[in-house]
Amino acid sequence: MSTYFVFGGCLRSELEFPDLSPVLAPDRPDWELRLDTSEPPEPIELQGTRWIEPDWEFRLYRVANGQRLDYGGVGSFGIYSGGRELVWYPGSRPEDERIRLEMARAIVLGPVMALALQQAGILCLHGSAVTIGEEAVAFLAPKFHGKSTLALALTAAGGRLLTDDLVAIEPTATPVVLPGVHSVRVMKDVAEQLGGRFSEATIAQGFKTTFTDLPAASLAWEPAPLAAIYLLEPRAGLEDDLSARREAVSTLHAALELAHGKKLTDGLIGSAEAGSMLGWIATVAANVPVYRMAILRDLERLPEVVAEVMAWHGVTVSVEDA
């Protein structure tokens, strides 16, 4: 087994995770993932489903000791013992073993860890986050809206990467973001523009380009108080030739947006589980400023966006250095 740092804790796993930072194994990890080639436990009831594409869907079941998440031919994933014990029961498709392993890793670091963290009282949102100064700034949006691009660009300009794709928040009166996945996936054109800023990183090509092994000084290793949440809205153009602007959202509308931005959809986890998370969402919305952030979809002007966001949080960087 290998041991990795993720979401402020330690994951001991029989499945390797090149995207995560290895750590020395403690006596008792926070989560343990093992592989099991036997049949997964029989379901007690179906909690919900989430369609990804034709013939591929997530199905979440209640089982005797927890939950079971199924996804197409990748297999089933057990979440047991209050989320601390994770099991992958490999499926038979796709036939390409490399693809199956890559999909399994993505599922573990996405919905499986979100289900485990939820059982520990952590609110999981679909987004990316960095620290600016000592505070966390989170960016929420659907796929292909620029969350990872902005997080990587801010990291290159002096911020520190907290997490990509899943933002885990302790929903207290002073919400904090847990350091999560310290790798970033971006489109090829973004990688070409920013890759030179991370000469020490490992850059792997695929449908998206993955940046791993970022310099330790560019990563946030401790939970950070959440200073702001931005709801990204890419635009083809903005008034007055702006590259970015923000508009505060009321607490009520912020809560609605955060509910919509959960990593685990209501249809998957069921209405009862979704309802139990409303209190966490309300706490975060009441204690953290939430903004709609219109952003110009133009890579040439990305440095202007970065300089603007840094300025909003008290750090001055020139456009040339962003």
C-alpha positions in Angstrom: 0.0 0.0 0.0 1.0 3.6 -0.6 0.0 6.6 1.5 -1.0 10.0 0.2 -1.9 13.5 1.5 -5.4 14.6 0.6 -8.1 16.7 2.0 -6.1 17.6 5.1 -5.6 13.9 6.0 -3.9 10.7 4.9 -5.2 8.1 2.4 -3.6 4.6 2.5 -4.4 2.9 -0.8 -3.8 -0.3 -2.8 -4.5 1.8 -5.9 -1.7 4.2 -6.9 -2.5 7.9 -7.3 0.1 9.8 -9.3 -1.9 13.0 -8.8 -1.4 13.0 -5.0 1.5 13.8 -2.8 3.1 10.8 -1.0 3.5 11.0 2.8 4.9 8.8 5.5 2.3 6.3 6.7 0.9 7.1 10.1 -0.2 4.4 12.4 -3.9 5.1 11.6 -4.7 6.8 8.3 -7.9 8.9 7.9 -9.0 6.7 5.0 -8.0 3.3 3.7 -8.7 2.1 0.1 -8.4 -1.5 -0.8 -9.2 -3.6 -3.9 -11.6 -6.6 -3.6 -12.3 -8.9 -6.6 -15.3 -10.5 -4.9 -18.8 -9.4 -5.4 -19.9 -6.2 -3.7 -22.4 -6.3 -0.9 -26.1 -6.6 -1.9 -28.0 -3.3 -1.9 -30.7 -2.5 0.6 -32.2 0.4 -1.3 -31.4 2.7 -4.2 -30.6 6.2 -3.0 -30.4 7.8 -6.4 -28.8 8.0 -9.9 -26.8 10.4 -12.0 -26.5 10.1 -15.7 -23.1 10.9 -17.2 -23.7 9.8 -20.8 -25.7 7.1 -22.5 -25.1 3.7 -20.9 -23.0 5.3 -18.2 -24.5 6.4 -14.9 -23.7 6.5 -11.2 -26.0 4.5 -9.0 -25.8 5.0 -5.2 -27.2 2.3 -2.9 -27.5 1.8 0.8 -25.8 -1.4 2.0 -25.4 -3.0 5.4 -22.3 -1.1 6.5 -22.6 2.1 4.5 -23.0 2.9 0.8 -22.2 1.4 -2.6 -21.5 3.5 -5.6 -21.7 1.8 -9.1 -20.4 3.3 -12.3 -20.7 1.4 -15.6 -18.0 -1.1 -16.2 -15.5 0.6 -13.9 -17.1 -1.3 -11.0 -18.5 -0.6 -7.6 -17.1 1.4 -4.7 -17.9 0.8 -1.1 -17.9 3.6 1.5 -18.0 2.0 4.9 -17.4 2.7 8.6 -18.5 6.3 8.5 -16.5 6.9 5.3 -13.1 5.8 6.7 -13.1 2.4 4.8 -13.2 2.5 1.0 -13.3 -0.5 -1.3 -13.0 -0.8 -5.1 -14.7 -3.8 -6.6 -13.3 -3.6 -10.2 -15.7 -4.1 -13.1 -15.1 -5.7 -16.5 -15.3 -2.6 -18.8 -13.6 -0.7 -20.4 -11.2 -3.4 -21.6 -8.3 -1.0 -21.7 -6.8 -1.4 -18.2 -5.1 2.0 -18.3 -8.4 3.7 -18.9 -10.1 1.7 -16.2 -7.5 2.7 -13.7 -7.6 6.3 -14.7 -11.4 6.4 -14.4 -11.2 4.6 -11.0 -8.8 7.2 -9.6 -11.1 10.0 -10.8 -14.1 8.5 -9.2 -12.3 7.9 -5.9 -11.0 11.5 -5.7 -14.4 12.8 -6.8 -17.7 11.3 -5.7 -16.3 8.6 -3.4 -14.2 11.0 -1.3 -17.1 13.5 -1.4 -19.4 10.7 0.1 -16.7 9.9 2.7 -16.2 13.6 3.6 -19.9 14.2 3.8 -20.2 11.5 6.5 -17.6 13.4 8.5 -19.6 16.6 8.3 -17.7 18.3 5.4 -19.5 20.2 2.6 -18.1 19.3 -0.8 -18.6 21.7 -3.7 -17.6 21.4 -7.4 -14.8 23.9 -7.8 -11.1 24.8 -7.4 -9.5 26.9 -4.6 -6.2 28.7 -3.9 -4.9 30.7 -1.0 -4.1 34.4 -1.5 -2.1 35.5 1.5 -3.3 33.3 4.3 -7.0 33.0 3.1 -8.8 30.7 0.7 -10.6 31.8 -2.4 -12.9 29.3 -4.2 -14.1 29.2 -7.7 -17.3 27.3 -8.5 -18.7 26.4 -12.0 -19.7 23.5 -14.2 -17.1 21.8 -16.4 -15.2 23.8 -19.0 -15.9 27.2 -17.3 -12.3 27.9 -16.3 -12.0 26.9 -12.7 -8.8 25.0 -13.0 -7.3 27.5 -15.5 -7.8 30.4 -13.0 -6.5 28.4 -10.1 -3.4 27.4 -11.9 -2.8 31.0 -13.2 -3.2 32.4 -9.7 -0.8 29.8 -8.4 1.7 30.9 -11.0 1.3 34.5 -9.9 2.1 33.8 -6.2 -1.0 32.1 -4.8 -0.9 28.6 -3.5 -3.0 25.8 -4.8 -5.4 24.3 -2.3 -7.4 21.9 -4.4 -8.8 21.2 -7.9 -12.2 19.9 -8.8 -13.5 19.3 -5.2 -13.6 22.0 -2.6 -14.1 20.5 0.9 -15.3 23.1 3.4 -15.8 22.7 7.2 -19.2 24.5 7.6 -18.6 26.3 10.8 -19.1 29.9 11.8 -15.6 30.5 10.4 -15.6 28.2 7.4 -12.3 26.7 6.3 -11.2 24.9 3.2 -9.3 21.7 3.5 -6.2 21.2 1.3 -7.3 18.6 -1.3 -5.9 17.4 -4.6 -2.6 19.1 -5.4 -2.8 18.6 -9.2 -4.5 20.5 -11.9 -6.1 19.4 -15.3 -6.4 22.1 -17.9 -6.9 22.3 -21.7 -3.8 22.1 -24.0 -3.8 25.8 -24.9 -3.8 26.8 -21.2 -1.0 24.3 -20.5 1.1 25.8 -23.3 0.6 29.3 -21.9 1.3 28.5 -18.2 3.6 25.4 -18.5 6.8 27.5 -18.5 5.9 28.9 -15.1 6.2 25.4 -13.6 9.4 23.9 -15.0 9.8 21.6 -12.0 6.3 20.1 -12.4 5.4 16.8 -14.2 3.1 17.6 -17.1 1.2 14.7 -18.6 -0.7 14.9 -21.9 -4.2 13.5 -22.4 -7.6 14.9 -23.3 -6.6 17.4 -20.7 -3.1 18.2 -19.6 -2.3 17.3 -16.0 0.1 19.3 -13.8 1.5 17.2 -10.9 4.5 17.5 -8.7 4.1 21.3 -8.4 6.7 23.0 -6.2 5.9 22.5 -2.5 6.0 26.3 -2.0 3.2 26.6 -4.6 0.9 24.3 -2.6 -1.3 25.0 0.5 -0.8 22.3 3.1 -3.0 23.6 5.9 -6.7 24.4 6.1 -7.4 28.0 5.3 -10.2 30.3 6.3 -12.5 30.9 3.3 -12.5 34.6 2.3 -14.7 34.4 -0.7 -16.5 32.2 -3.2 -16.8 33.2 -6.9 -19.4 31.8 -9.2 -17.6 31.9 -12.6 -19.5 33.1 -15.6 -17.2 33.1 -18.8 -18.2 35.8 -21.3 -17.2 36.6 -24.9 -17.0 40.3 -23.9 -17.5 42.6 -21.0 -18.5 46.3 -20.8 -15.8 49.0 -20.7 -13.3 46.5 -22.0 -13.0 44.8 -18.6 -11.3 41.5 -18.2 -13.3 40.6 -15.0 -15.8 42.0 -12.7 -17.6 40.8 -9.6 -21.1 41.4 -8.1 -22.1 40.4 -4.6 -24.9 37.9 -4.2 -27.4 38.0 -1.4 -27.2 35.4 1.3 -30.4 33.7 0.1 -29.2 33.5 -3.5 -25.8 32.5 -2.4 -27.3 29.5 -0.5 -29.3 28.5 -3.6 -26.1 28.7 -5.8 -24.1 26.6 -3.3 -26.8 24.0 -3.2 -26.7 23.8 -7.0 -22.9 23.6 -6.9 -22.6 20.6 -4.6 -20.2 17.8 -5.8 -22.9 15.3 -5.1 -26.1 16.0 -6.9 -29.5 15.8 -5.2 -30.6 13.1 -7.6 -27.7 10.9 -6.6 -27.7 11.2 -2.8 -31.5 11.5 -2.5 -33.7 14.2 -1.0 -33.1 13.2 2.6 -29.4 13.5 2.4 -29.6 16.7 0.3 -31.9 18.2 2.9 -29.5 17.4 5.7 -26.8 19.5 3.9 -28.9 22.6 3.8 -27.8 23.7 7.2 -24.2 23.5 6.2 -24.9 25.5 3.1 -26.8 28.1 5.0 -23.9 28.5 7.5 -21.3 29.0 4.7 -23.6 31.4 2.8 -24.1 33.5 5.9 -20.5 33.8 6.8 -18.6 34.0 3.5 -19.1 36.6 0.7 -20.3 35.0 -2.5 -19.9 36.8 -5.8 -20.9 36.3 -9.4 -17.7 36.7 -11.4 -17.9 37.5 -15.0 -14.7 36.6 -16.7 -13.5 37.3 -20.2 -12.9 34.1 -22.1 -9.6 35.2 -23.7 -6.3 33.6 -22.7 -4.4 36.6 -23.8 -6.0 38.6 -21.1 -5.8 36.0 -18.4 -3.0 37.9 -16.7 -5.3 40.9 -16.3 -7.9 38.6 -14.6 -5.3 37.3 -12.2 -4.0 40.7 -11.3 -7.6 41.8 -10.6 -8.4 38.8 -8.4 -5.2 39.3 -6.4 -6.0 43.0 -5.9 -9.5 42.1 -4.6 -7.7 40.2 -1.9 -5.1 42.7 -1.0 -2.1 41.5 -3.1 -0.6 43.7 -5.9 0.9 42.0 -8.9 1.7 43.5 -12.2 0.0 42.2 -15.3 3.4 41.3 -16.7 4.2 39.1 -13.6 0.7 37.5 -13.5 
